[in-house]
Amino acid sequence: MDGATTSPTPAPAAQAVSIPPPLVVVPLPPPSLSDPRYFINRELSWLAFNERVLEEGLDPLVPALERLKFLAITSANLDEFFMIRVAGLKQQLVGHVEESGPDALSPGEQLAAVSSRCHEIVARQYRALLGDVLPNLERAGVRLLQTSQLQPEAAQYVAAYFAREVFPVLTPIALDPGHPFPHLRNKSLNLAARFGANAPGGRLKYGVVPVPSVLPRLVEVPDAGRRAYVLLEDVIARYVAQLFPGMGIEGCWAFRVTRNWDIAIDEEEAEDLLVTIEREVRRRDRGSAVRLEIAAAAEQHLSEYLVRALKLGAADVYRIDGPLNIPDLLPLLGRIEQKELHDEPFMPVIPPAIGDGERDFFRLIRERDVLLHHPYESFDPVVSFIEAAADDPSVLAIKMTLYRTGKDSPIVRALQRAAENGKQVTALVELKARMDEEANILWARALEQSGVHVVYGLIGYKTHCKVTLVVRREAGGLRRYVHLGTGNYNPVTARYYSDLSLFTAKDDFGADATSVFNLLTGYSKPVQWRKLKVAPLTLKSGVIEMIDREAEIAKATGKGRIVAKMNSLADSDVIKALYRASQAGVQIDLIIRGVCCLRPGVQGVSERIRVVSIVDRYLEHTRIWFFEAGGKRDLWCTSADWMPRNFIRRVEVAFPIEDPLLRDRIVDEILATQLADNVKSRVLLESGRYERVAANGPPLRSQERFMALARRSGATEPPVAGQEMFPSTERRPARRRKKRL
């Protein structure tokens, strides 16, 4: 083979190239807006709000007594939450009702999640009270003492006080196994004493002493010139052996029971609604127990015994390391004068346009609509409006809705006086205003005795709208004056709640206000509403229609804007409408103090929706809806939140703000300032958690800004359109560009 040549290896045959078929992109179906993942549970959202209240009690920048106030509000909020919401979930479990909301959580799942969150809240609350607030007060010279800390002089004083003031009103109850467990009133404070082994009868183990609510919880004692207090239950525990002589007391601990406090009545079967509700108010104190709070040091056997007696579960027990029921400590706020422990005082201002009452208010309202921003602007003009109508010989009739009025109400007295002056006076008194049923029953009876025509609204609905109609005879004939509000006719809460009042004498508003009262008293539905949107008739459909209109504008122009401020957002149909608007390109800002079941920031669903919550010195209570409406700036104020109960189970009113100056003031002053708040504002994350808004730029605290604006407007003439609406944050003359949404 030497020299032989070899032929080259043949190249492999060319492989056929496989060309893939064209890629067919199948569009994904749009997300279902009913997906439970897009909704936050209502109860957990409410607890998140109460956590925001608690955070104010934990904030070292808040004065110590104001922190105590926020801790007390946290407790009061939890009381009502257990009495109504937790009680309702427990009733669903007992009745085997597995109905769930848009978030798809069952009653059992909600109760488990609620219990976990509530135990965390209570633990944080008491760590702050014992580790921060009370030590701060002690450094300021105010002490809350244990009876074991009393000096001889104070101990003698407490012994004499117990014998003279306390012992005669106490009722010791021995818990005999042969007798039923005694009924303990809702939210009542009690002491449980454990008897020694040699107690008479052998079977007696415990006794109960209800702590009398007729005596002050805080007992002031001498303490070398300082302010010192002991708790009433500690005084009773110190001498509890005198109540059970011969029993050999081996321990004594405080506990508190919370009960189901809701009222359920069949209005159609009630012959006399006032009498029926009065009877149910008395009966509800016997509602089933829903929570047990007990001193952390109490022995486990006692806790288990009370759980069995009250028919509760282990998760319903809250061991409290500190004074039970923090709101009972609030009298300290009025007894401590150190300015550094309080918020800076603020006095609501009466706008110069209204004056000191010498100006004819009816004439002013005839000339133009009048807007008040409470509590920065005083509620006194609202009271003066009713009082002037009561005494004016030209006024023929006054009609008014009363939801919450407070004690010793000047408005109720004015209505009584008006009736006694011979005017036609009608008061719609809502007997079912939760927690105010007893007060409203008393007002209803007092008004009837004065000759006021008292009605209780539509069967099956709460009357929650805030409307006053005054009919006055004038030179040109009868004229109607209307007040519409977002808050209550309560001068006390008007000093602490942010709300808006509108006065108008426009004919269309007067006609609609007349129709509202005819609906409430005569069940007569008008052919049309000229200006107002009214629940349960047109309000929900009107809200969804305005949201959908903004979405259509955004699709056509690429621009759309919604800003809504309210207490709560829970209606699933409205939430879906907001999701559709976000998908269409509408920028949506929601200022929601409390419950928000909408989940913002979900890609493809709600990424254009921002939700903030402001918790500060005053309770944010105003309800405002703003729609850019292609430049028309459609603005509404209302008594209603976006919740099913407001849309379908209440009589509510939404009213447009048509005066351009008033509309611009609300949009560019109130809403814009609150959206810019970077001190007391928290933003809702997609996870359902809230976090503080990032403080980009100079700090802006909206409520503080409103107080400064009110002081300035009270000292000088109010700014005209186009002028600077806010004082500069710098200590020099400056003009700031007017805020625009």
RARAUR-V240825 format. One record per residue. N is the residue number from 1. SS is DSSP state (H for helix, E for strand, - for the rest). BURIAL is b if it has 9 or more other C-alpha atoms within 8 Angstrom, else e. D_CENTER is the distance of its C-alpha to the mean C-alpha in Angstrom with 2 decimals. Layout:
BEGIN
[[N/SS/BURIAL/D_CENTER] [N/SS/BURIAL/D_CENTER]]
END
This chain:
BEGIN
[[1/-/e/106.06] [2/-/e/106.85] [3/-/e/106.38] [4/-/e/104.66] [5/-/e/101.74] [6/-/e/98.48] [7/-/e/96.56] [8/-/e/92.94] [9/-/e/90.18] [10/-/e/89.02] [11/-/e/85.47] [12/-/e/83.01] [13/-/e/82.37] [14/-/e/79.41] [15/-/e/76.24] [16/-/e/74.54] [17/-/e/71.17] [18/-/e/68.35] [19/-/e/66.05] [20/-/e/62.62] [21/-/e/61.48] [22/-/e/59.06] [23/-/e/55.49] [24/-/e/53.51] [25/-/e/49.82] [26/-/e/47.78] [27/-/e/44.42] [28/-/e/41.53] [29/-/e/39.47] [30/-/e/36.12] [31/-/e/33.28] [32/-/e/31.75] [33/-/e/28.22] [34/-/e/27.51] [35/-/b/28.26] [36/H/e/25.68] [37/H/e/25.96] [38/H/b/24.17] [39/E/b/20.89] [40/-/b/18.38] [41/-/b/17.36] [42/H/b/13.92] [43/H/b/13.60] [44/H/b/15.01] [45/H/b/12.82] [46/H/b/9.67] [47/H/b/11.89] [48/H/b/12.79] [49/H/b/9.36] [50/H/b/9.65] [51/H/b/13.15] [52/H/b/12.33] [53/H/b/10.69] [54/H/b/13.89] [55/H/e/16.05] [56/H/b/15.36] [57/H/b/16.72] [58/H/e/19.65] [59/-/e/20.47] [60/-/e/23.78] [61/-/e/23.35] [62/-/b/20.54] [63/-/b/22.28] [64/H/b/22.69] [65/H/b/20.98] [66/H/b/17.90] [67/H/b/18.01] [68/H/b/18.22] [69/H/b/15.08] [70/H/b/13.15] [71/H/b/15.02] [72/H/b/14.06] [73/H/b/10.28] [74/H/b/11.16] [75/H/b/13.15] [76/H/b/10.88] [77/H/b/8.31] [78/H/b/11.59] [79/H/b/12.89] [80/H/b/10.52] [81/H/b/10.94] [82/H/b/14.64] [83/H/b/14.90] [84/H/b/13.63] [85/H/b/13.75] [86/H/b/16.63] [87/H/b/18.36] [88/H/e/18.39] [89/H/b/19.94] [90/H/b/22.44] [91/H/e/23.42] [92/H/b/24.13] [93/H/b/26.36] [94/H/e/28.16] [95/-/e/28.74] [96/-/e/29.94] [97/-/e/27.52] [98/-/e/27.65] [99/-/e/25.61] [100/-/b/23.63] [101/-/e/21.29] [102/-/b/22.34] [103/-/b/22.27] [104/-/e/24.89] [105/-/b/23.67] [106/-/b/24.88] [107/H/b/23.00] [108/H/e/25.24] [109/H/e/24.61] [110/H/b/20.83] [111/H/b/21.24] [112/H/e/23.61] [113/H/b/21.42] [114/H/b/18.36] [115/H/b/20.72] [116/H/e/22.12] [117/H/b/18.90] [118/H/b/17.58] [119/H/b/20.99] [120/H/e/20.91] [121/H/b/17.58] [122/H/b/18.97] [123/H/b/22.29] [124/H/e/21.01] [125/H/b/18.93] [126/H/b/22.08] [127/H/b/24.38] [128/H/b/22.53] [129/H/b/22.56] [130/H/b/26.25] [131/H/b/27.57] [132/H/b/26.01] [133/H/b/23.95] [134/H/b/26.33] [135/H/b/29.43] [136/H/b/28.25] [137/H/b/27.84] [138/H/b/31.25] [139/H/e/32.81] [140/-/e/31.53] [141/-/e/33.33] [142/E/b/30.69] [143/E/b/31.44] [144/E/b/29.89] [145/E/b/33.06] [146/-/b/34.28] [147/H/b/36.87] [148/H/e/39.45] [149/H/e/39.06] [150/-/b/40.00] [151/-/e/43.13] [152/H/e/45.74] [153/H/e/44.71] [154/H/b/41.03] [155/H/b/42.10] [156/H/e/44.25] [157/H/b/41.46] [158/H/b/39.12] [159/H/e/41.97] [160/H/e/42.61] [161/H/b/38.94] [162/H/b/38.66] [163/H/b/41.84] [164/H/e/41.06] [165/H/e/37.32] [166/H/b/36.03] [167/H/e/38.85] [168/H/e/39.40] [169/H/e/35.92] [170/-/b/35.71] [171/-/e/36.37] [172/E/b/37.79] [173/E/e/37.84] [174/E/e/40.31] [175/E/b/39.32] [176/-/e/42.46] [177/-/e/42.81] [178/-/e/44.42] [179/-/e/41.45] [180/-/e/37.95] [181/-/e/35.12] [182/-/e/33.57] [183/-/e/30.27] [184/-/e/27.66] [185/-/e/24.68] [186/-/b/21.11] [187/-/e/19.76] [188/-/b/23.15] [189/E/b/24.91] [190/E/b/28.46] [191/E/b/31.55] [192/E/b/33.88] [193/E/b/37.48] [194/E/b/40.09] [195/E/b/43.55] [196/-/b/46.78] [197/-/e/49.24] [198/-/e/51.49] [199/-/b/48.97] [200/-/e/50.70] [201/-/e/50.71] [202/-/e/50.35] [203/-/e/47.48] [204/-/b/44.83] [205/-/b/42.63] [206/E/b/39.36] [207/E/b/38.12] [208/E/b/34.64] [209/E/b/33.68] [210/E/b/30.37] [211/-/b/29.12] [212/-/e/28.99] [213/-/e/25.68] [214/-/e/27.84] [215/-/e/28.95] [216/-/e/27.14] [217/-/b/26.03] [218/E/b/27.38] [219/E/b/31.14] [220/E/e/32.70] [221/E/b/36.16] [222/-/b/38.99] [223/-/b/39.10] [224/-/e/41.76] [225/-/e/39.94] [226/-/b/36.58] [227/E/b/33.32] [228/E/b/33.20] [229/E/b/31.22] [230/E/b/31.54] [231/E/b/29.15] [232/H/b/30.20] [233/H/b/30.41] [234/H/b/32.75] [235/H/b/34.91] [236/H/b/35.17] [237/H/b/35.95] [238/H/e/38.68] [239/-/e/40.48] [240/H/b/39.48] [241/H/b/43.17] [242/H/e/43.88] [243/-/e/41.74] [244/-/b/43.65] [245/-/e/47.18] [246/-/e/49.51] [247/-/b/46.90] [248/-/b/47.11] [249/E/b/43.48] [250/E/e/43.10] [251/E/e/39.39] [252/E/b/36.17] [253/E/b/32.58] [254/E/b/29.12] [255/E/b/26.83] [256/E/b/23.68] [257/E/b/22.87] [258/E/b/19.61] [259/E/b/20.22] [260/-/b/19.15] [261/-/b/17.33] [262/-/e/16.93] [263/-/e/19.26] [264/-/e/21.68] [265/-/e/24.16] [266/-/e/26.71] [267/H/e/26.35] [268/H/e/29.66] [269/H/e/31.47] [270/-/b/30.01] [271/-/e/32.67] [272/-/e/30.51] [273/H/b/26.76] [274/H/e/26.04] [275/H/e/28.43] [276/H/b/27.18] [277/H/b/23.51] [278/H/b/24.81] [279/H/e/26.88] [280/H/b/24.17] [281/H/b/21.85] [282/H/e/24.83] [283/H/e/25.63] [284/H/b/22.36] [285/H/b/22.96] [286/H/b/25.63] [287/-/b/23.48] [288/-/e/24.54] [289/E/b/23.56] [290/E/b/21.24] [291/E/b/21.30] [292/E/b/23.80] [293/E/b/23.28] [294/E/b/26.70] [295/E/b/28.44] [296/-/e/29.65] [297/-/e/33.18] [298/-/b/33.40] [299/-/e/36.30] [300/H/e/35.76] [301/H/e/37.69] [302/H/e/35.29] [303/H/b/32.27] [304/H/e/34.17] [305/H/e/35.23] [306/H/e/31.71] [307/H/b/30.56] [308/H/e/33.44] [309/H/e/32.94] [310/H/e/29.26] [311/-/e/29.98] [312/-/b/27.72] [313/-/e/28.52] [314/H/e/29.09] [315/H/e/25.91] [316/H/b/23.88] [317/E/b/25.31] [318/E/b/23.60] [319/E/e/26.19] [320/E/b/24.79] [321/-/e/26.93] [322/-/e/25.86] [323/-/e/24.43] [324/-/b/22.34] [325/-/e/18.97] [326/H/b/18.37] [327/H/b/16.36] [328/H/e/19.83] [329/H/b/21.04] [330/H/b/18.92] [331/H/e/21.85] [332/H/e/23.57] [333/H/e/21.61] [334/H/e/23.57] [335/-/e/26.84] [336/-/e/27.27] [337/-/e/28.52] [338/-/e/29.21] [339/H/e/27.72] [340/H/e/27.49] [341/H/b/24.94] [342/-/b/22.48] [343/-/b/20.93] [344/-/e/23.35] [345/-/e/22.91] [346/-/e/21.96] [347/-/e/22.91] [348/-/b/21.50] [349/E/b/24.44] [350/-/b/26.03] [351/-/b/27.50] [352/-/b/31.31] [353/-/e/31.66] [354/-/b/30.22] [355/-/b/32.05] [356/-/e/32.15] [357/-/e/32.35] [358/-/e/36.09] [359/-/e/35.76] [360/-/e/35.70] [361/H/b/32.11] [362/H/e/33.26] [363/H/e/35.91] [364/H/b/33.52] [365/H/b/31.32] [366/H/b/34.58] [367/H/e/35.58] [368/-/e/32.46] [369/-/b/28.77] [370/E/b/26.60] [371/E/b/23.25] [372/E/b/21.01] [373/E/b/18.38] [374/E/b/16.16] [375/-/b/15.92] [376/-/b/18.94] [377/E/b/20.87] [378/-/b/21.00] [379/-/b/19.57] [380/H/e/23.01] [381/H/b/24.65] [382/H/e/22.39] [383/H/b/23.45] [384/H/b/26.99] [385/H/b/27.09] [386/H/b/26.58] [387/H/b/28.95] [388/H/e/31.54] [389/H/b/31.46] [390/H/b/31.98] [391/H/b/35.05] [392/-/e/36.53] [393/-/e/39.63] [394/-/e/39.28] [395/E/b/35.93] [396/E/b/36.65] [397/E/b/33.30] [398/E/b/29.58] [399/E/b/27.07] [400/E/b/23.36] [401/E/b/20.22] [402/E/b/18.24] [403/-/b/14.87] [404/-/b/13.53] [405/-/b/16.27] [406/-/b/16.28] [407/-/e/19.53] [408/-/e/22.78] [409/-/b/21.49] [410/H/e/24.06] [411/H/b/23.12] [412/H/b/24.06] [413/H/e/27.18] [414/H/b/28.09] [415/H/b/27.90] [416/H/b/30.10] [417/H/b/32.50] [418/H/b/32.69] [419/H/b/33.73] [420/H/b/36.21] [421/-/e/37.57] [422/-/e/38.47] [423/-/b/35.90] [424/E/b/34.52] [425/E/b/30.91] [426/E/b/28.52] [427/E/b/25.03] [428/E/b/22.84] [429/E/b/20.88] [430/-/b/18.29] [431/-/b/19.20] [432/-/e/16.85] [433/-/b/13.54] [434/-/e/12.12] [435/-/e/12.68] [436/-/b/14.34] [437/H/b/17.35] [438/H/b/19.84] [439/H/b/19.13] [440/H/b/19.42] [441/H/b/22.61] [442/H/e/24.08] [443/H/b/23.32] [444/H/b/24.85] [445/H/e/27.97] [446/H/e/28.36] [447/H/b/28.15] [448/H/b/30.65] [449/H/e/33.00] [450/-/b/33.05] [451/-/b/34.07] [452/-/b/30.85] [453/E/b/30.79] [454/E/b/27.64] [455/E/b/26.56] [456/-/b/23.82] [457/-/b/23.50] [458/-/b/24.58] [459/-/e/25.29] [460/-/e/22.96] [461/-/b/20.22] [462/E/b/17.24] [463/E/b/17.68] [464/-/b/14.45] [465/-/b/16.37] [466/E/b/16.89] [467/E/b/20.67] [468/E/b/23.46] [469/E/b/27.13] [470/E/b/29.98] [471/E/b/33.56] [472/E/b/36.19] [473/E/b/39.98] [474/E/e/41.41] [475/-/e/44.80] [476/-/e/44.21] [477/E/e/42.77] [478/E/e/39.32] [479/E/b/36.37] [480/E/b/32.71] [481/E/b/29.97] [482/E/b/26.40] [483/E/b/23.03] [484/E/b/20.20] [485/E/b/16.65] [486/-/b/13.31] [487/-/b/11.62] [488/-/b/12.76] [489/-/b/16.21] [490/-/b/15.18] [491/-/b/17.16] [492/-/e/15.46] [493/H/e/11.83] [494/H/b/13.66] [495/H/b/14.98] [496/-/b/11.81] [497/E/b/9.69] [498/E/b/11.51] [499/E/b/12.83] [500/E/b/16.26] [501/E/b/18.85] [502/E/b/22.02] [503/E/b/25.17] [504/E/b/28.05] [505/-/b/31.35] [506/-/b/32.24] [507/H/e/33.99] [508/H/e/32.17] [509/H/b/28.74] [510/H/b/30.32] [511/H/b/31.88] [512/H/b/28.70] [513/H/b/26.80] [514/H/b/29.76] [515/H/b/29.50] [516/H/e/25.83] [517/H/b/26.90] [518/H/b/30.03] [519/H/b/28.03] [520/H/b/25.89] [521/H/b/28.91] [522/H/e/31.76] [523/-/e/30.42] [524/-/e/32.31] [525/-/e/31.16] [526/-/e/32.52] [527/-/e/35.00] [528/-/e/32.93] [529/-/e/29.97] [530/-/e/31.24] [531/-/b/28.12] [532/-/b/24.89] [533/E/b/23.41] [534/E/b/22.24] [535/E/b/20.61] [536/-/b/21.97] [537/-/e/25.15] [538/-/b/25.08] [539/H/b/21.60] [540/H/b/21.47] [541/H/e/25.14] [542/H/b/24.75] [543/H/b/22.10] [544/H/b/24.32] [545/H/e/27.36] [546/H/b/26.12] [547/H/b/25.23] [548/H/b/28.65] [549/H/b/30.38] [550/H/b/29.18] [551/H/b/30.50] [552/H/b/33.83] [553/H/b/34.12] [554/H/b/33.56] [555/H/b/36.26] [556/H/e/38.65] [557/H/e/38.11] [558/-/e/36.49] [559/-/b/33.67] [560/-/b/30.20] [561/E/b/26.84] [562/E/b/23.29] [563/E/b/20.27] [564/E/b/16.92] [565/E/b/13.63] [566/E/b/10.45] [567/-/b/6.92] [568/-/b/8.82] [569/E/b/12.58] [570/-/b/14.27] [571/-/b/17.19] [572/H/e/20.36] [573/H/e/22.60] [574/H/b/20.65] [575/H/b/20.45] [576/H/b/24.22] [577/H/b/24.82] [578/H/b/23.19] [579/H/b/25.42] [580/H/b/28.41] [581/H/b/27.71] [582/H/b/27.55] [583/H/b/30.82] [584/H/b/32.31] [585/-/b/31.72] [586/-/b/28.65] [587/E/b/26.77] [588/E/b/23.03] [589/E/b/20.31] [590/E/b/16.65] [591/E/b/13.93] [592/E/b/10.84] [593/-/b/7.90] [594/-/b/6.87] [595/-/b/9.36] [596/E/b/12.74] [597/-/b/15.70] [598/E/b/18.16] [599/-/b/20.52] [600/-/b/21.83] [601/-/b/25.30] [602/-/b/27.22] [603/-/e/30.78] [604/-/e/31.92] [605/-/b/28.56] [606/-/b/25.76] [607/-/b/27.49] [608/-/b/26.76] [609/E/b/22.98] [610/E/b/21.00] [611/E/b/17.27] [612/E/b/15.68] [613/E/b/12.36] [614/E/b/12.19] [615/-/b/10.76] [616/-/e/12.66] [617/-/e/13.40] [618/-/b/11.12] [619/E/b/7.44] [620/E/b/8.25] [621/-/b/7.58] [622/-/b/11.14] [623/-/b/12.48] [624/E/b/16.05] [625/E/b/18.67] [626/E/b/21.90] [627/E/b/25.03] [628/-/b/28.19] [629/H/b/30.25] [630/H/b/33.52] [631/H/e/33.19] [632/-/e/32.02] [633/-/b/28.47] [634/E/b/26.61] [635/E/b/23.32] [636/E/b/20.78] [637/E/b/17.74] [638/E/b/15.74] [639/-/b/13.19] [640/-/b/12.83] [641/-/b/11.32] [642/E/b/14.11] [643/-/b/13.70] [644/H/b/16.54] [645/H/e/14.97] [646/H/b/14.44] [647/H/b/17.96] [648/H/e/19.93] [649/-/b/18.48] [650/E/b/17.09] [651/E/b/18.87] [652/E/b/17.25] [653/E/b/19.03] [654/E/b/19.39] [655/E/b/21.84] [656/E/b/24.02] [657/-/b/24.64] [658/-/e/28.42] [659/-/e/29.63] [660/H/e/30.61] [661/H/e/29.85] [662/H/b/26.31] [663/H/b/25.76] [664/H/b/27.21] [665/H/b/25.14] [666/H/b/21.82] [667/H/b/23.23] [668/H/b/25.34] [669/H/b/23.47] [670/H/b/19.70] [671/H/b/19.42] [672/H/b/22.44] [673/H/b/21.38] [674/H/b/18.01] [675/H/e/19.94] [676/H/e/22.42] [677/-/b/20.10] [678/-/b/21.77] [679/-/b/20.50] [680/-/b/16.71] [681/E/b/16.42] [682/E/b/16.61] [683/E/b/18.23] [684/E/b/17.85] [685/-/b/21.29] [686/-/b/23.12] [687/-/e/22.95] [688/-/b/19.19] [689/-/e/19.05] [690/E/b/17.54] [691/E/e/19.84] [692/E/b/20.07] [693/-/b/21.47] [694/-/e/25.17] [695/-/e/26.10] [696/-/e/28.88] [697/-/e/30.40] [698/-/e/29.49] [699/-/b/26.06] [700/-/b/23.63] [701/-/b/20.36] [702/H/b/18.78] [703/H/b/17.13] [704/H/e/20.46] [705/H/b/22.33] [706/H/b/20.56] [707/H/b/21.46] [708/H/b/24.99] [709/H/b/25.28] [710/H/b/24.27] [711/H/b/26.79] [712/H/b/29.39] [713/H/b/28.95] [714/H/b/29.13] [715/H/e/32.36] [716/-/e/34.06] [717/-/e/34.06] [718/-/b/31.22] [719/-/e/32.36] [720/-/e/33.94] [721/-/e/33.45] [722/-/e/34.65] [723/-/e/34.41] [724/-/b/32.51] [725/-/e/28.84] [726/-/e/28.02] [727/-/e/29.98] [728/-/b/31.83] [729/-/e/30.84] [730/-/e/34.56] [731/-/e/36.45] [732/-/e/38.79] [733/-/e/38.96] [734/-/e/37.59] [735/-/e/36.55] [736/-/e/33.86] [737/-/e/33.85] [738/-/b/31.11] [739/-/e/28.34] [740/-/e/28.51] [741/-/e/26.37]]
END
